[in-house]
Amino acid sequence: MKSSRKRRGEGKESAESSRERANFSAKRAQEIASQTSRPAPQERPASRRASLETVGIGLRWLLSTLVVLALAAALVFYALQHPALKKGFSYGEPVPVPAGEVTLACPQVPPTVNPAAVDGAGNPLPPPQIAGSVTATVLARTGKVPVDAVYAPLGSTGKKTAPTQSPEAAASPEVAASPEAATTPSPSEDPNADVELRPKSAMLQAELPKPVSGFLRAAPWEKQVALAAADIEQSVSSGDYRGLATATCQTAGLDSWLVGGSTTPGNSTVLQLMNPSANSVDAKVEIWGDTGKLEFPRGEKITVSPKDQVSIPLESQAPDVQSLVVHVTSSGAGVAASLMTHSLQGLTAGGVSLVHVSAPMAQTQVIPGVAMNADLGAVRILNPGEEPTRASIEVVNENGRFPLPGGTEVTLDPQAVFDFTLGGLQAGNYAVIVKANAPIVAGAVVYRHGGESATDQGKFVRDHAWLPALEPGGGVVLGPAAIERQLLVTNLTEETKEFKVGGETHVVNAGTTIVLPLTAEVARLVEAPELYVTQVLTTNLGDGLGIDALEPAPDLAASRQVYVHLGN
């Protein structure tokens, strides 16, 4: 009983002790909470200082912004007072580019004599008759004859030839004083001496009696670009290099397509890269054939030294290619590119030609000057794209425009060269038009067969001419004497068009081609901005005709202005 009371008393004390401890803990928690909820007296002044600093920064930023805006407004107000701005802006105003020197590059012609040539019995053949020349001219734009034009052969020494006087000039002071007294260079012991062009009628002119590759340089005259032109030609009557080869001397370009040539056995095609500038130029060469795009082992970078030429036989780079197309791109001032082609049919001469630059890639290509006779010809087309494309081929002659037989729907494989025969055409003068669904490049070849070969009985000699696709427009036409020249003009518009040759007006009907004989030896300016113009040249080689073509040398003044956006 006592022990039971005692335990109840101990339990009562334990409970009271627990209540006291709990009350103490609660009071302590309240004190701590009250202390933490009150901010420390020393923090309040620091918060006020921070607020004042923030306000100060904002005021300074606002003042700086107002100052900048005020200055900008002042500048705009001042600029608006400028007379040019008061008149307003105009766009696309032409700004003339100061006239510079014109430089034209004349490529090398094929070799002439094979000293080992023999007939069918093994007897040495007599040497062929060889004729060749370079004709260079600068036409007058006004009544005054231009000055300062020089033809510099490759490897020029910088020396200049003196003018020579005709016998009439030597006997007559009046003739000697005339501007036409000296037109040809005097013979020089230095074959690399420069030749000065001399006054002749209303132009400067020089005629070199040999086809010497080089550069025609013509200075501007009366603040205008010189109206300069030059061509090089060579005819060989017999032997391996029998035929006629001509070229219009050209300016350097950055992007050139050359359509023609072959490297199959018996054929040679030499790429010529000429640099008329005073600095080295790097060129890249790409080649396509009938099987597609080909490797070029020489490499992508070919350096051409200043005033120099690089020649590359393509049979060493891409052998056994039936149908060639070459693309040359370059840096800096560019290069003048051409192909020199030569063909043998066994022991029989197959012709020579110089392949000129074709028009840039486009969906429509026009090849004027396709002079057909009983011999065959062909149009060559490259599809440089990655997909097949469809093309159609038409021709235009004096009677109008009509589809080429079999050429209304032609499939062009990607990255491949395609030759389409022109054998279905009757004899006549044509322009060939190729239209495709994608950009292409094109050219054509025509042939002239001659007599029986002296080295290979039963075979007949022939010559060939590669014709480039051209863009519309005229230019200066010239050609050597003793070569028959015809000017072919094609009008693809729907209206009759007038054009001028040496100031004389002619007319070509819509959708036709006309032929004008060029009998005068003097250079003439052809003004035909919407027409396709070229020359076809033939010469009698004794046992048949040699054939080639010359496109006009363009008037470079047409591209001597640019358009900029400036205030008046």
C-alpha positions in Angstrom: 0.0 0.0 0.0 2.7 2.4 1.0 4.8 1.5 -2.0 1.9 2.2 -4.2 1.3 5.7 -2.8 5.0 6.3 -3.1 5.0 5.5 -6.8 2.0 7.8 -7.4 3.8 10.6 -5.8 6.9 10.1 -7.8 4.8 10.1 -11.0 3.1 13.3 -10.0 6.5 15.0 -9.5 7.8 13.7 -12.8 4.8 15.1 -14.7 5.2 18.5 -13.1 8.9 18.5 -13.9 8.0 17.8 -17.6 5.5 20.6 -17.7 8.0 23.1 -16.4 10.6 22.1 -18.9 8.1 22.4 -21.7 7.0 25.9 -20.6 10.7 27.0 -20.4 11.3 25.7 -23.9 8.3 27.6 -25.3 9.3 30.8 -23.7 12.9 30.4 -25.0 11.6 29.8 -28.5 9.4 33.0 -28.3 12.4 35.1 -27.3 14.6 33.8 -30.1 11.8 34.4 -32.6 11.3 37.9 -31.4 15.0 38.6 -31.7 15.4 37.3 -35.2 12.2 39.1 -36.5 13.6 42.6 -35.5 16.2 44.1 -38.0 19.5 44.9 -36.5 19.7 48.6 -35.8 23.0 49.0 -37.7 21.5 47.6 -41.0 18.9 50.3 -41.6 21.4 53.2 -42.5 23.3 50.9 -45.0 20.1 50.1 -47.0 19.3 53.8 -47.3 22.8 54.5 -48.7 22.4 51.8 -51.3 19.1 53.2 -52.4 20.6 56.7 -52.8 23.5 55.3 -54.9 21.1 53.5 -57.3 19.1 56.7 -57.8 22.4 58.5 -58.6 23.5 56.0 -61.2 20.1 56.2 -62.9 20.3 60.0 -63.1 23.8 59.9 -64.6 22.7 57.3 -67.3 19.7 59.5 -68.1 21.8 62.6 -68.5 24.3 60.7 -70.7 21.6 59.4 -73.0 20.1 62.9 -73.4 23.5 64.3 -74.4 24.0 61.5 -77.0 20.6 62.0 -78.5 21.1 65.7 -78.6 24.4 65.3 -80.5 22.9 62.8 -82.9 20.0 65.1 -83.7 22.5 67.9 -84.4 24.4 65.8 -86.8 21.3 64.7 -88.6 20.1 68.3 -88.9 23.5 69.3 -90.3 23.6 66.4 -92.8 20.1 67.3 -94.1 21.3 70.7 -95.1 23.8 69.1 -97.6 22.9 70.0 -101.2 23.2 66.5 -102.4 20.6 65.2 -99.9 18.3 68.1 -100.6 18.2 67.0 -104.2 17.4 63.4 -103.3 19.0 60.1 -104.2 19.2 58.5 -107.7 20.4 54.9 -108.4 22.1 53.2 -111.3 23.9 56.3 -112.7 26.7 55.3 -115.0 30.2 56.2 -113.9 32.9 56.1 -116.6 36.0 54.1 -115.9 39.2 55.8 -117.1 40.4 54.4 -120.4 43.3 52.0 -120.1 45.6 50.2 -122.4 44.2 47.4 -124.6 46.3 44.3 -124.9 45.5 41.5 -127.3 47.2 38.1 -127.3 47.9 36.3 -130.6 48.5 32.5 -130.2 51.1 30.4 -131.9 50.1 28.7 -135.2 50.9 25.0 -135.9 54.4 24.0 -137.1 55.0 24.0 -140.8 57.6 21.5 -142.0 58.2 17.9 -141.2 61.8 17.4 -142.5 61.3 13.6 -142.4 58.2 13.6 -144.7 58.4 11.1 -147.5 56.0 9.8 -150.2 54.7 6.3 -150.6 58.0 5.1 -152.2 60.0 6.6 -149.4 61.4 9.5 -151.3 61.7 12.9 -149.5 58.8 15.2 -150.3 59.5 18.8 -151.5 58.9 21.5 -149.0 55.5 23.0 -148.9 54.5 26.5 -149.9 54.0 28.5 -146.7 52.3 31.8 -146.3 51.6 33.6 -143.0 51.2 37.0 -141.4 50.1 39.0 -138.5 47.8 42.0 -139.2 47.4 44.5 -136.4 45.3 47.7 -136.5 43.8 50.5 -134.4 40.8 52.3 -136.0 40.1 56.0 -135.4 37.0 56.8 -133.5 37.1 60.4 -134.6 38.8 62.3 -137.4 42.2 62.0 -135.7 44.4 59.0 -136.3 45.4 57.2 -133.0 48.9 57.0 -131.8 51.0 54.7 -129.6 50.4 51.1 -130.6 53.0 48.4 -130.6 53.1 44.7 -131.5 55.5 42.8 -129.2 56.5 39.3 -130.1 56.8 36.6 -127.4 60.2 37.1 -125.9 60.3 40.7 -126.9 63.6 42.6 -126.4 61.8 45.9 -126.1 63.6 47.3 -129.1 61.4 48.9 -131.8 61.7 48.7 -135.5 62.0 51.9 -137.6 59.4 52.5 -140.3 60.5 51.8 -143.9 59.8 54.0 -146.9 58.3 52.8 -150.1 60.3 53.6 -153.3 57.7 56.3 -154.1 58.3 57.9 -150.7 62.0 57.8 -151.2 61.8 59.6 -154.6 59.2 62.2 -153.5 59.3 64.4 -150.4 55.6 65.0 -150.6 54.9 61.3 -150.4 57.4 60.8 -147.7 55.7 63.4 -145.6 52.3 61.7 -146.0 50.9 59.7 -143.1 50.6 56.6 -145.3 54.2 56.5 -146.3 55.3 54.0 -143.5 53.0 51.2 -142.8 55.2 48.1 -142.6 58.1 47.4 -140.3 61.6 47.5 -141.7 63.5 44.2 -141.7 65.3 43.7 -138.5 68.2 41.5 -137.4 66.3 41.0 -134.1 63.3 38.8 -134.7 62.0 39.7 -131.2 62.0 43.5 -131.8 58.7 45.3 -131.2 56.9 46.6 -134.3 55.3 50.1 -134.1 52.0 50.5 -135.9 52.1 53.4 -138.4 49.3 55.6 -139.9 47.4 54.3 -142.8 44.3 56.2 -143.9 42.2 56.7 -140.8 44.0 54.0 -138.7 47.2 52.6 -137.4 48.4 49.4 -139.0 51.2 47.0 -139.2 51.6 43.8 -141.2 54.2 41.3 -140.2 55.2 38.9 -143.0 55.4 35.9 -140.7 52.9 34.6 -138.1 54.8 35.6 -135.0 52.9 35.0 -131.8 52.8 38.0 -129.5 50.8 40.9 -128.0 49.3 44.0 -129.5 49.4 46.9 -127.0 47.3 50.0 -127.8 47.2 53.1 -125.6 44.0 55.1 -125.1 43.4 57.9 -127.5 41.5 61.1 -126.6 40.3 59.6 -123.3 38.8 56.6 -125.1 39.8 52.9 -125.2 41.6 52.1 -128.4 39.5 50.3 -131.1 42.1 47.7 -131.7 42.2 44.4 -133.5 44.7 41.8 -134.7 44.7 38.4 -136.3 47.3 35.8 -137.1 47.1 33.3 -140.0 49.1 30.6 -141.7 48.5 28.4 -144.7 50.6 25.4 -145.7 50.1 23.8 -149.1 51.3 20.2 -148.3 52.9 17.9 -145.7 51.6 16.9 -142.3 50.5 20.4 -141.4 48.7 21.2 -144.6 45.8 23.5 -144.0 44.7 27.0 -143.0 44.9 28.1 -139.3 43.7 31.6 -138.2 42.9 33.3 -134.9 41.5 36.6 -133.8 43.8 37.9 -131.1 42.0 38.2 -127.8 42.0 39.9 -124.5 42.7 37.8 -121.4 39.8 36.2 -119.6 39.0 34.7 -116.2 36.7 32.0 -117.5 37.2 30.4 -120.9 35.5 27.4 -122.6 37.3 25.7 -125.6 35.2 23.3 -127.6 37.2 21.2 -130.1 40.1 18.9 -130.7 40.9 15.2 -130.1 43.7 13.1 -128.6 43.1 9.8 -130.4 46.0 8.4 -132.4 46.8 10.7 -135.3 45.4 13.7 -133.5 47.1 16.4 -131.5 45.6 19.2 -129.4 47.8 21.7 -127.6 46.4 24.0 -124.9 47.9 27.5 -125.1 47.7 29.9 -122.2 49.0 33.4 -122.7 49.5 36.0 -120.0 49.6 39.6 -121.4 49.9 41.2 -118.0 53.0 42.3 -116.0 52.3 39.9 -113.2 52.2 36.1 -112.9 48.8 34.4 -113.3 47.6 31.1 -111.9 45.2 29.0 -114.1 43.1 25.9 -113.4 42.3 23.5 -116.3 39.4 21.0 -116.5 38.8 18.5 -119.3 35.7 16.6 -120.4 35.5 13.8 -123.0 32.8 11.6 -124.5 33.1 9.4 -121.4 32.8 12.2 -118.8 35.0 14.5 -116.8 38.7 13.5 -116.9 41.6 13.9 -114.6 44.2 16.5 -115.4 47.6 15.1 -114.2 49.4 18.5 -114.6 47.5 19.7 -111.5 45.0 22.3 -110.7 47.5 25.2 -110.6 49.4 26.3 -113.7 51.5 29.4 -113.3 52.0 31.6 -116.4 54.8 34.2 -116.2 54.3 37.8 -117.2 54.2 38.4 -121.0 54.7 34.7 -121.6 52.9 31.5 -122.8 52.5 28.0 -121.5 51.8 25.2 -124.0 50.5 21.8 -122.9 50.0 18.9 -125.3 46.7 17.4 -124.1 47.5 14.0 -125.5 50.0 13.7 -122.6 47.4 14.6 -120.1 44.2 12.9 -121.5 45.2 10.4 -124.2 42.8 8.7 -126.6 39.9 11.1 -126.1 37.7 11.4 -129.2 35.7 14.6 -128.2 37.4 17.3 -126.1 36.0 20.3 -124.2 38.4 22.3 -122.0 37.6 24.8 -119.3 40.2 27.3 -118.1 39.7 29.6 -115.1 42.3 31.9 -113.8 43.1 34.6 -111.2 44.4 38.1 -111.4 44.4 39.6 -114.9 43.4 36.3 -116.5 44.8 34.4 -119.5 44.1 34.2 -123.2 43.3 30.5 -123.9 43.2 28.6 -127.2 43.7 25.1 -128.6 46.0 24.3 -131.5 44.7 21.2 -133.3 46.4 19.0 -135.9 45.1 15.8 -137.5 46.6 12.9 -139.5 44.7 10.2 -141.3 47.4 7.6 -141.3 50.0 9.3 -143.5 47.5 11.8 -145.0 47.1 15.3 -143.7 43.8 15.8 -141.8 43.9 19.5 -141.3 44.9 22.2 -138.7 42.8 24.7 -136.8 43.0 27.1 -133.9 40.1 26.7 -131.4 38.8 30.0 -130.1 36.9 30.7 -126.9 33.2 29.8 -127.0 30.4 31.7 -125.3 29.9 31.0 -121.6 27.5 28.3 -120.3 23.9 29.0 -121.2 20.7 27.2 -122.1 20.9 28.5 -125.7 24.1 28.5 -127.7 24.5 30.0 -131.2 27.3 28.9 -133.6 27.5 31.2 -136.7 29.6 30.5 -139.7 28.8 26.9 -140.3 29.7 26.8 -144.0 28.7 23.3 -145.3 29.4 21.7 -148.7 29.4 18.0 -149.7 31.8 17.3 -146.7 30.6 16.3 -143.3 30.4 18.5 -140.2 29.4 18.1 -136.6 28.1 20.1 -133.6 29.8 19.4 -130.3 27.8 19.8 -127.0 28.9 19.5 -123.4 26.4 19.1 -120.5 28.6 20.0 -117.5 25.7 19.4 -115.0 25.2 16.5 -112.7 21.9 15.4 -114.3 20.8 14.4 -117.9 19.2 17.1 -119.9 17.2 17.4 -123.2 18.3 19.5 -126.1 17.1 20.5 -129.6 19.2 21.6 -132.6 18.0 24.1 -135.2 19.8 25.8 -138.2 19.3 29.2 -139.9 20.2 29.9 -143.5 19.1 32.4 -146.1 15.7 30.7 -146.3 14.8 30.8 -142.7 15.0 28.7 -139.5 14.2 25.0 -139.3 15.0 21.9 -137.1 18.1 19.9 -137.9 17.1 16.4 -139.2 17.2 14.1 -136.2 18.0 16.9 -133.8 14.6 17.8 -132.5 15.0 15.8 -129.2 18.5 14.9 -128.1 19.4 13.5 -124.6 22.7 14.8 -123.2 24.3 12.7 -120.5 25.7 14.5 -117.5 29.4 15.5 -117.5 29.8 14.1 -121.1 30.6 15.5 -124.5 28.3 14.7 -127.4 29.0 15.1 -131.2 26.0 15.3 -133.5 26.5 15.0 -137.2 25.5 17.8 -139.6 25.7 15.5 -142.6 22.0 15.9 -143.3 22.4 19.5 -144.3 22.6 20.6 -147.9 25.5 22.8 -149.0 25.1 26.4 -147.7 25.9 28.8 -144.9 24.2 28.3 -141.6 24.1 29.3 -138.0 23.4 26.4 -135.6 21.2 26.9 -132.5 21.3 24.5 -129.6 18.6 24.8 -126.9 18.7 22.8 -123.7 16.9 22.6 -120.4 20.1 23.2 -118.5 23.2 25.3 -119.2 25.5 23.8 -121.9 28.5 24.8 -124.0 28.8 24.1 -127.7 30.9 24.5 -130.9 31.0 23.0 -134.4 33.5 21.7 -136.9 33.4 21.7 -140.8 35.7 20.1 -143.3 37.0 20.6 -146.8 38.4 17.6 -148.7 41.1 18.0 -151.4 43.1 15.9 -153.8 44.5 12.4 -153.4 47.3 12.1 -150.8 50.9 11.9 -152.2 51.9 9.7 -149.2 49.0 7.3 -149.0 47.2 6.3 -152.3 43.5 6.0 -152.1 43.1 8.6 -149.3 42.4 12.3 -149.7 43.8 15.3 -147.9 41.4 17.5 -146.0 41.3 20.6 -143.7 39.0 21.4 -140.9 37.8 24.5 -139.0 36.5 24.6 -135.4 33.8 27.3 -134.9 32.9 28.6 -131.4 29.5 29.6 -130.1 29.3 33.4 -130.0 27.3 36.1 -128.3 25.5 38.7 -130.4 27.5 41.8 -131.4 29.9 43.1 -134.0 33.4 44.4 -133.9 36.4 44.9 -136.1 36.9 42.5 -138.9 40.1 42.2 -140.9 42.0 39.5 -142.8 45.0 39.0 -145.0 45.2 39.4 -148.7 44.9 36.4 -151.0 42.4 34.7 -148.7 38.7 34.7 -149.6 36.7 36.2 -146.8 32.9 36.1 -146.3 31.0 37.8 -143.5 28.1 35.7 -142.2 25.4 37.6 -140.3 22.5 35.9 -138.6 19.3 37.6 -137.3 17.4 35.5 -134.7 14.9 38.2 -133.8 11.4 38.5 -135.2 12.1 41.8 -137.0 14.2 42.9 -140.0 17.5 44.4 -138.7 19.9 46.9 -140.1 23.7 46.7 -139.5 26.7 48.6 -140.7 30.0 47.4 -142.2 32.5 50.2 -142.4 29.6 52.7 -142.2 27.7 51.1 -145.1 24.2 50.0 -144.1 22.9 46.5 -144.8 19.7 44.6 -144.0 19.1 41.1 -142.8 15.6 39.7 -142.6 14.1 38.1 -139.4 15.2 34.6 -138.8 17.7 34.4 -141.6 21.5 34.4 -142.4 23.1 36.5 -145.1 26.5 36.4 -146.6 28.6 39.4 -147.6 31.9 39.1 -149.4 34.8 41.1 -147.9 37.0 42.1 -150.8 38.8 45.1 -149.3 42.0 44.4 -147.4 41.4 47.2 -144.9 39.9 46.7 -141.4 36.2 47.5 -141.0 34.0 48.1 -138.0 30.8 45.9 -138.0 28.0 47.5 -136.0 25.5 44.8 -135.3 24.5 44.8 -131.6 21.7 42.2 -131.8 23.1 40.0 -134.6 25.5 37.0 -134.7 28.6 37.8 -136.8 31.6 35.9 -137.9 34.0 35.5 -140.9 34.6 32.3 -142.9 38.0 32.2 -144.6 39.1 29.9 -147.4 42.3 29.7 -149.4 43.5 27.6 -152.4 46.2 25.2 -151.3 46.7 23.8 -154.8 45.0 20.5 -154.2 41.9 21.8 -152.5 40.7 24.5 -150.1 41.9 25.3 -146.6 39.2 26.7 -144.3 39.0 28.5 -141.0 37.0 31.2 -139.3 37.6 34.5 -137.6 35.1 36.2 -135.2 35.2 40.0 -134.9 37.4 41.7 -132.4 34.9 43.4 -130.0 34.9 47.1 -129.2 36.0 47.1 -125.6 34.6 50.6 -125.0 31.2 49.0 -124.6 32.3 47.6 -121.2 34.2 50.6 -119.9 31.5 52.0 -117.4 30.1 50.6 -114.2 27.0 51.5 -112.1 27.3 52.8 -108.5 24.7 54.1 -106.0 25.6 57.6 -105.0 23.8 60.9 -104.3 23.6 63.4 -107.1 
